[in-house]
Every structure is written in C-alpha cells, then in structure tokens.
Amino acid sequence: MAAEYAPSGFVESAFLQMVQACEAFHRRLFDGLKTSLADFERQRDRILAAVGDTDRPTVKRTLARANEYSLQQRIRELVTELPQDVRQPWGQIGSFATRVANTRNVLSHGLKPNPNRAELDADGMLQATARLRRALRVHIFLQLGFSDEDLRSLLRRSSAVY
C-alpha cells in the first residue's frame, strides 16, 4: 500500500542505500571476520597449495572474501545486538535478514525475481528500509554512550527518533 505513493525507483534506491549503510556500519562496529586473519591465511594457503596451477587463480579469487560475513549474517547480527525491547517487534530476524539479502542481490546483480526465493516487494522494501534505519540509529546512540534506559526514554518520546 505505501509503495503506491512512492515511485519504485525511489523505493529501490532508498532500500539499497540503507542496506549499504548497514553493511558499512557493521564492518566498522563488529570485527567482520569469521576467523582471525592469520588462521584464514593459513587455511587459504593450504587450499591453494592443494589446487593445480590451472585452477589456482580461480580458487584464489573465490576465496578472496571467504573470511568475511555475508550480508545476511551482517543484518542478522546488527538486529540481534539491538536491545531486546527494540528488536522485539521484528519477528523472525533470520527470515528478515534473508529477505533483505535476497532482495539486495536481485536489485544489485540484475537477477530475475524468483518465487521460490524469499524477496521483498515494494511495501516490504519500504518497511525494511525503515527498520534498518531504526537499527542504525539505535546502534549510533549506543556508540555515543546512551544507556538502554536513555534509549527507551527517547523511543517513548518520539517514534521519529526510533
């Protein structure tokens, strides 16, 4: 319904910009690596040593970002790390993160929508954009030193802040 009042290009652009902001913020806020860099490099080097010369460049490119969290994992962690009363209305966080990541991949990589893949429609993108914006704001407030009680007070006073 809300998408009827906003052109689809705007909805998609706002969604993609917010997802990108969340991804960048997560990289700064959290470690961002699945294992330590030293452990990963040892694993990668063992794999590359076991691969023939012909396939080594392809495998090396494939492994280049293998130690980084996926977008789905980043969104899930950003939401999971919110205070309980902020994330409570979100429902299934894993499902939300999956739909956000799938939709971003469709829009960014020119994939065709797939009815068997969980994706967001225009209304879903508007809602996801608003939720992600709230999540970023809360994390920024927490980084600035606001306590959970300060946040609850802000959220009670103004839904625009949340």
C-alpha positions in Angstrom: 0.0 0.0 0.0 2.7 2.5 1.0 4.5 1.8 -2.3 1.6 3.3 -4.2 2.7 6.7 -3.0 6.4 6.4 -3.8 7.9 5.7 -7.2 9.5 2.2 -7.4 12.9 3.7 -8.3 12.9 5.7 -5.1 11.9 2.7 -3.0 14.6 0.6 -4.5 17.3 3.3 -4.3 16.4 4.1 -0.6 16.5 0.4 0.2 19.8 -0.2 -1.5 21.4 2.8 0.2 20.2 1.7 3.6 21.4 -1.8 3.1 24.8 -0.5 2.0 24.9 1.8 5.1 24.2 -1.2 7.3 26.9 -3.3 5.7 29.5 -0.5 6.1 28.4 0.2 9.7 28.7 -3.5 10.6 32.2 -3.6 9.1 33.2 -0.8 11.5 31.2 -1.8 14.5 32.0 -5.6 14.6 35.2 -7.5 13.8 33.8 -8.5 10.4 36.0 -11.7 10.0 34.8 -15.2 10.6 38.2 -16.3 11.9 41.4 -14.5 12.7 43.3 -13.2 9.6 46.3 -15.4 10.4 44.1 -18.6 10.7 42.3 -17.7 7.5 45.5 -17.1 5.6 46.9 -20.5 6.8 43.7 -22.2 5.6 43.7 -20.4 2.3 47.3 -21.2 1.7 46.7 -24.9 2.4 43.8 -24.9 -0.1 45.7 -23.1 -2.8 48.7 -25.4 -2.3 46.4 -28.4 -3.0 44.9 -26.9 -6.2 46.6 -27.3 -9.5 48.2 -24.4 -11.3 45.4 -24.1 -13.8 42.7 -23.7 -11.2 44.7 -21.7 -8.6 43.7 -18.2 -9.9 40.0 -19.1 -9.9 40.1 -20.6 -6.5 42.2 -17.7 -5.1 39.5 -15.2 -6.4 36.8 -17.4 -4.9 38.5 -17.4 -1.5 39.3 -13.7 -1.5 36.2 -12.8 0.6 35.6 -16.2 2.1 36.5 -15.0 5.6 34.0 -12.1 5.6 30.5 -12.2 6.9 27.7 -12.3 4.3 25.2 -9.5 4.1 22.6 -11.8 5.6 24.9 -12.5 8.6 25.7 -8.8 9.0 22.0 -7.8 9.1 21.2 -10.6 11.5 24.0 -9.6 13.8 23.0 -5.8 13.7 19.5 -6.7 14.6 20.3 -9.3 17.2 22.6 -6.9 19.0 19.9 -4.3 19.5 18.4 -4.1 23.0 15.6 -6.7 23.5 12.7 -4.2 23.6 13.9 -2.6 20.3 14.2 -5.8 18.4 11.1 -7.5 19.9 8.6 -6.3 17.2 10.9 -7.5 14.4 9.7 -11.1 14.5 11.9 -13.7 12.8 15.2 -12.0 12.5 16.8 -14.7 10.3 13.9 -14.5 7.8 14.1 -10.7 7.7 17.9 -10.9 7.1 17.4 -13.5 4.3 14.7 -11.4 2.6 16.8 -8.3 2.8 19.9 -10.0 1.4 18.0 -11.8 -1.4 16.3 -8.6 -2.5 19.6 -6.6 -2.5 21.1 -9.4 -4.7 18.2 -9.2 -7.1 18.4 -5.4 -7.4 22.2 -5.1 -7.4 23.2 -8.1 -9.6 20.3 -8.0 -12.1 18.9 -11.3 -11.0 15.4 -12.2 -12.0 12.9 -12.4 -9.2 12.3 -16.0 -8.1 9.0 -17.0 -6.5 11.0 -19.8 -4.7 13.4 -17.3 -3.1 12.3 -15.1 -0.2 12.3 -11.5 -1.5 10.7 -8.2 -0.6 8.1 -6.4 -2.7 8.0 -2.6 -2.7 6.0 -2.4 0.5 8.4 -4.8 2.1 11.4 -2.7 0.9 9.8 0.4 2.5 9.3 -1.4 5.8 12.8 -2.9 5.7 14.3 0.4 5.0 12.6 2.0 8.0 13.6 -0.9 10.3 17.2 -0.8 9.2 17.3 3.0 9.6 16.0 2.5 13.2 18.6 -0.2 13.8 21.4 2.1 12.7 20.1 5.0 14.8 19.9 2.9 17.9 23.5 1.5 17.3 24.8 5.0 16.8 23.1 6.2 20.0 24.7 3.2 21.8 28.1 4.0 20.3 27.7 7.6 21.6 27.2 6.2 25.1 23.5 6.3 25.5 22.3 3.7 28.0 19.5 1.3 27.3 17.3 3.4 29.7 18.2 6.6 27.7 17.2 4.8 24.5 13.9 3.6 26.0 13.2 7.2 27.1 14.0 8.5 23.6 11.9 5.8 21.9 8.9 6.6 24.2 9.1 10.3 23.5 9.4 10.2 19.7 8.9 7.4 17.2 10.7 9.6 14.7 14.0 9.0 16.6 13.3 5.3 16.6 
